[in-house]
Amino acid sequence: MNTDILFADNLDDMISGSFDRYCTHALCREGEASFLMTGEWFRMRKGDCVIFTHNELISKIEISDDFQVTVLYISNSFSFKNIPRNDYDVIGKLTLLRNPIMSLTEREQRIFMEDIELIRRRLTDHTHRFHDELIGCLAKTFVLDLYDFHARIYESPSVSEQNAVLMERFINLLKAGDYRNHREVSYYASRLCITPKYLTEVCKKASGFTANYWIDRFTISRITHLLSDKNLTLKEISDNMNFSSLSFFSRYVQRLLKVSPSEYRNGNLIA
């Protein structure tokens, strides 16, 4: 069974942890869904496409009774081997980390569905002598169509290849979980063999945000996910994230979420 490309008609498994190593592509066909990502809510309505490059950043999903969705999961390992790797790939991923939702035109919705159905149909046809290469090409076509949708919606900044590569390496360090122990720009700059000032400049040019913004973005996502588990004490969460003290942890959450950890946990932000 192919586990690199999976299909679904719901989002039930997305925050289970089973799909943390996948990129999620979903088109809402009816109703709406809301997602809590890095402490911020996003709403997906009919005709909207959502792309989550980091499923682990999603801590909660709420759907309407009439919600209908088509979902395609592509594993990170398959993407690395088959998906176009260019400057736009990096910029697109950064934009989607800020807002994963794209409102598609009717034409774009048809293209999205046609691409997925073609992949689904050909995926099971193992009589093709170049089956793996064929599926890779179809997945590449799908992603290039997504790039086209994205380029229509967002103005793509001009980013040098060097900056794009550095930005991708920086994000990969965060994705690997380095933020749990290191939340200083100097640490990431050292890992990338550049100065903290230069890393901040690269982040601003490539994404419009500072390096601290991206560090906080990944950190607070993990914290909100841990806060949703009421079996964990605040001290345990603080220790898990390697904060020097519970009070420092509380101040950090207060600064980013504008409420204390207890208020966030006991309020309406989580179930």
DRENVEX-983678 format. One line per field, with one value per residue (C-alpha): residue number from 1; residue in three letters; x, y, z. Coordinates in steps of 0.25 Angstrom, whole numbers, plus 5000, padded with zeros to 4 digits. Layout:
N
num c(NUM, ...)
residuo c(Ala, ...)
xx c(X, ...)
yy c(Y, ...)
zz c(Z, ...)
//
This chain:
271
num c(1, 2, 3, 4, 5, 6, 7, 8, 9, 10, 11, 12, 13, 14, 15, 16, 17, 18, 19, 20, 21, 22, 23, 24, 25, 26, 27, 28, 29, 30, 31, 32, 33, 34, 35, 36, 37, 38, 39, 40, 41, 42, 43, 44, 45, 46, 47, 48, 49, 50, 51, 52, 53, 54, 55, 56, 57, 58, 59, 60, 61, 62, 63, 64, 65, 66, 67, 68, 69, 70, 71, 72, 73, 74, 75, 76, 77, 78, 79, 80, 81, 82, 83, 84, 85, 86, 87, 88, 89, 90, 91, 92, 93, 94, 95, 96, 97, 98, 99, 100, 101, 102, 103, 104, 105, 106, 107, 108, 109, 110, 111, 112, 113, 114, 115, 116, 117, 118, 119, 120, 121, 122, 123, 124, 125, 126, 127, 128, 129, 130, 131, 132, 133, 134, 135, 136, 137, 138, 139, 140, 141, 142, 143, 144, 145, 146, 147, 148, 149, 150, 151, 152, 153, 154, 155, 156, 157, 158, 159, 160, 161, 162, 163, 164, 165, 166, 167, 168, 169, 170, 171, 172, 173, 174, 175, 176, 177, 178, 179, 180, 181, 182, 183, 184, 185, 186, 187, 188, 189, 190, 191, 192, 193, 194, 195, 196, 197, 198, 199, 200, 201, 202, 203, 204, 205, 206, 207, 208, 209, 210, 211, 212, 213, 214, 215, 216, 217, 218, 219, 220, 221, 222, 223, 224, 225, 226, 227, 228, 229, 230, 231, 232, 233, 234, 235, 236, 237, 238, 239, 240, 241, 242, 243, 244, 245, 246, 247, 248, 249, 250, 251, 252, 253, 254, 255, 256, 257, 258, 259, 260, 261, 262, 263, 264, 265, 266, 267, 268, 269, 270, 271)
residuo c(Met, Asn, Thr, Asp, Ile, Leu, Phe, Ala, Asp, Asn, Leu, Asp, Asp, Met, Ile, Ser, Gly, Ser, Phe, Asp, Arg, Tyr, Cys, Thr, His, Ala, Leu, Cys, Arg, Glu, Gly, Glu, Ala, Ser, Phe, Leu, Met, Thr, Gly, Glu, Trp, Phe, Arg, Met, Arg, Lys, Gly, Asp, Cys, Val, Ile, Phe, Thr, His, Asn, Glu, Leu, Ile, Ser, Lys, Ile, Glu, Ile, Ser, Asp, Asp, Phe, Gln, Val, Thr, Val, Leu, Tyr, Ile, Ser, Asn, Ser, Phe, Ser, Phe, Lys, Asn, Ile, Pro, Arg, Asn, Asp, Tyr, Asp, Val, Ile, Gly, Lys, Leu, Thr, Leu, Leu, Arg, Asn, Pro, Ile, Met, Ser, Leu, Thr, Glu, Arg, Glu, Gln, Arg, Ile, Phe, Met, Glu, Asp, Ile, Glu, Leu, Ile, Arg, Arg, Arg, Leu, Thr, Asp, His, Thr, His, Arg, Phe, His, Asp, Glu, Leu, Ile, Gly, Cys, Leu, Ala, Lys, Thr, Phe, Val, Leu, Asp, Leu, Tyr, Asp, Phe, His, Ala, Arg, Ile, Tyr, Glu, Ser, Pro, Ser, Val, Ser, Glu, Gln, Asn, Ala, Val, Leu, Met, Glu, Arg, Phe, Ile, Asn, Leu, Leu, Lys, Ala, Gly, Asp, Tyr, Arg, Asn, His, Arg, Glu, Val, Ser, Tyr, Tyr, Ala, Ser, Arg, Leu, Cys, Ile, Thr, Pro, Lys, Tyr, Leu, Thr, Glu, Val, Cys, Lys, Lys, Ala, Ser, Gly, Phe, Thr, Ala, Asn, Tyr, Trp, Ile, Asp, Arg, Phe, Thr, Ile, Ser, Arg, Ile, Thr, His, Leu, Leu, Ser, Asp, Lys, Asn, Leu, Thr, Leu, Lys, Glu, Ile, Ser, Asp, Asn, Met, Asn, Phe, Ser, Ser, Leu, Ser, Phe, Phe, Ser, Arg, Tyr, Val, Gln, Arg, Leu, Leu, Lys, Val, Ser, Pro, Ser, Glu, Tyr, Arg, Asn, Gly, Asn, Leu, Ile, Ala)
xx c(5000, 5005, 5006, 5013, 5000, 4987, 4973, 4962, 4948, 4950, 4960, 4958, 4973, 4980, 4983, 4985, 5000, 4999, 5001, 5012, 5021, 5011, 5007, 4992, 4984, 4969, 4958, 4945, 4933, 4922, 4920, 4932, 4943, 4952, 4966, 4974, 4989, 5000, 4989, 4981, 4968, 4966, 4953, 4951, 4939, 4933, 4943, 4955, 4967, 4976, 4990, 4997, 5012, 5013, 5001, 5008, 5005, 4990, 4984, 4969, 4959, 4944, 4935, 4920, 4910, 4909, 4925, 4930, 4944, 4954, 4968, 4981, 4992, 5006, 5018, 5030, 5039, 5031, 5031, 5046, 5048, 5037, 5032, 5039, 5049, 5051, 5050, 5035, 5034, 5041, 5033, 5020, 5022, 5025, 5012, 5004, 5010, 5004, 4991, 4989, 4976, 4974, 4960, 4960, 4952, 4942, 4952, 4963, 4954, 4952, 4967, 4969, 4959, 4963, 4978, 4974, 4965, 4975, 4986, 4976, 4972, 4986, 4992, 4985, 4990, 5002, 5003, 5010, 5024, 5028, 5018, 5026, 5031, 5017, 5012, 5023, 5020, 5005, 5008, 5018, 5007, 4997, 5007, 5011, 4996, 4996, 5007, 4999, 4987, 4996, 5003, 4990, 4986, 4999, 5010, 5023, 5034, 5048, 5057, 5071, 5074, 5084, 5074, 5063, 5073, 5076, 5062, 5058, 5069, 5065, 5051, 5055, 5063, 5050, 5042, 5052, 5048, 5060, 5051, 5048, 5062, 5067, 5059, 5070, 5073, 5088, 5087, 5080, 5090, 5102, 5096, 5095, 5109, 5104, 5102, 5089, 5087, 5089, 5079, 5069, 5071, 5069, 5056, 5051, 5054, 5049, 5037, 5034, 5036, 5048, 5055, 5049, 5035, 5037, 5043, 5031, 5022, 5027, 5028, 5014, 5008, 5015, 5011, 4996, 4996, 5001, 4991, 4980, 4984, 4979, 4986, 4999, 5001, 5007, 5020, 5021, 5018, 5029, 5039, 5035, 5039, 5051, 5047, 5056, 5044, 5029, 5028, 5037, 5028, 5015, 5021, 5025, 5011, 5005, 5013, 5009, 4995, 4991, 4986, 4992, 4994, 4983, 4973, 4976, 4974, 4961, 4956, 4948, 4960, 4961, 4951)
yy c(5000, 5014, 5022, 5034, 5039, 5038, 5042, 5046, 5052, 5058, 5064, 5055, 5050, 5062, 5066, 5052, 5053, 5042, 5052, 5061, 5057, 5060, 5073, 5074, 5080, 5081, 5088, 5091, 5087, 5091, 5097, 5102, 5099, 5106, 5103, 5108, 5110, 5116, 5122, 5128, 5124, 5123, 5120, 5111, 5113, 5107, 5109, 5111, 5103, 5100, 5096, 5092, 5089, 5087, 5079, 5079, 5094, 5091, 5089, 5089, 5088, 5091, 5088, 5091, 5080, 5082, 5082, 5074, 5074, 5067, 5064, 5060, 5057, 5056, 5051, 5060, 5049, 5048, 5063, 5065, 5055, 5060, 5074, 5086, 5092, 5107, 5121, 5121, 5108, 5115, 5128, 5120, 5112, 5124, 5131, 5118, 5118, 5132, 5129, 5115, 5118, 5122, 5126, 5119, 5123, 5113, 5110, 5108, 5099, 5090, 5089, 5085, 5074, 5069, 5068, 5060, 5051, 5048, 5045, 5036, 5029, 5026, 5023, 5009, 5006, 4998, 4992, 5005, 5002, 5016, 5017, 5024, 5034, 5036, 5039, 5048, 5056, 5057, 5062, 5072, 5077, 5078, 5086, 5095, 5098, 5102, 5111, 5118, 5120, 5125, 5135, 5140, 5143, 5148, 5157, 5149, 5157, 5156, 5148, 5143, 5129, 5130, 5136, 5126, 5115, 5121, 5124, 5109, 5104, 5113, 5108, 5094, 5096, 5101, 5089, 5079, 5085, 5093, 5104, 5095, 5097, 5110, 5122, 5132, 5137, 5135, 5120, 5119, 5129, 5120, 5108, 5115, 5121, 5135, 5147, 5149, 5162, 5156, 5145, 5156, 5163, 5150, 5147, 5161, 5161, 5147, 5147, 5161, 5157, 5156, 5143, 5145, 5145, 5131, 5125, 5130, 5125, 5111, 5112, 5117, 5106, 5095, 5102, 5104, 5089, 5085, 5094, 5087, 5074, 5077, 5065, 5073, 5084, 5097, 5094, 5081, 5089, 5099, 5089, 5082, 5094, 5097, 5110, 5114, 5116, 5116, 5131, 5133, 5123, 5130, 5144, 5138, 5133, 5146, 5154, 5145, 5141, 5154, 5144, 5136, 5121, 5118, 5128, 5122, 5108, 5111, 5121, 5119, 5117, 5102, 5092)
zz c(5000, 4996, 5009, 5002, 4996, 5004, 5002, 5012, 5012, 5026, 5035, 5047, 5047, 5044, 5058, 5063, 5061, 5050, 5039, 5045, 5034, 5023, 5016, 5016, 5004, 5006, 4998, 5005, 4997, 5007, 5021, 5028, 5038, 5048, 5051, 5063, 5058, 5067, 5076, 5064, 5058, 5043, 5036, 5024, 5016, 5003, 4991, 5001, 5000, 5012, 5012, 5024, 5023, 5037, 5043, 5057, 5058, 5058, 5072, 5069, 5058, 5059, 5047, 5043, 5042, 5027, 5025, 5013, 5009, 4999, 5005, 4999, 5009, 5003, 5011, 5014, 5008, 4995, 4994, 4996, 4984, 4975, 4977, 4970, 4979, 4976, 4982, 4981, 4989, 5001, 5000, 4998, 5010, 5019, 5014, 5017, 5031, 5034, 5027, 5021, 5014, 5000, 4994, 4980, 4968, 4962, 4951, 4961, 4969, 4957, 4954, 4969, 4968, 4954, 4959, 4971, 4964, 4953, 4964, 4971, 4958, 4953, 4967, 4967, 4952, 4955, 4941, 4937, 4935, 4940, 4951, 4962, 4952, 4947, 4960, 4963, 4951, 4954, 4968, 4962, 4953, 4965, 4973, 4961, 4960, 4975, 4972, 4962, 4971, 4981, 4972, 4968, 4982, 4988, 4981, 4982, 4987, 4980, 4988, 4985, 4984, 4996, 5005, 5001, 5004, 5018, 5021, 5018, 5026, 5038, 5037, 5036, 5050, 5056, 5050, 5056, 5069, 5073, 5078, 5090, 5096, 5088, 5086, 5084, 5070, 5073, 5074, 5060, 5054, 5059, 5053, 5040, 5041, 5040, 5050, 5057, 5050, 5036, 5040, 5044, 5031, 5023, 5030, 5028, 5013, 5010, 5019, 5024, 5038, 5048, 5052, 5066, 5060, 5054, 5067, 5075, 5064, 5066, 5081, 5084, 5075, 5083, 5096, 5092, 5088, 5102, 5109, 5102, 5110, 5124, 5130, 5129, 5140, 5136, 5143, 5134, 5121, 5126, 5128, 5115, 5108, 5116, 5122, 5133, 5142, 5143, 5144, 5132, 5124, 5129, 5124, 5111, 5108, 5113, 5103, 5091, 5095, 5103, 5114, 5125, 5122, 5133, 5126, 5112, 5118, 5126, 5115, 5103, 5094, 5096, 5099)
//
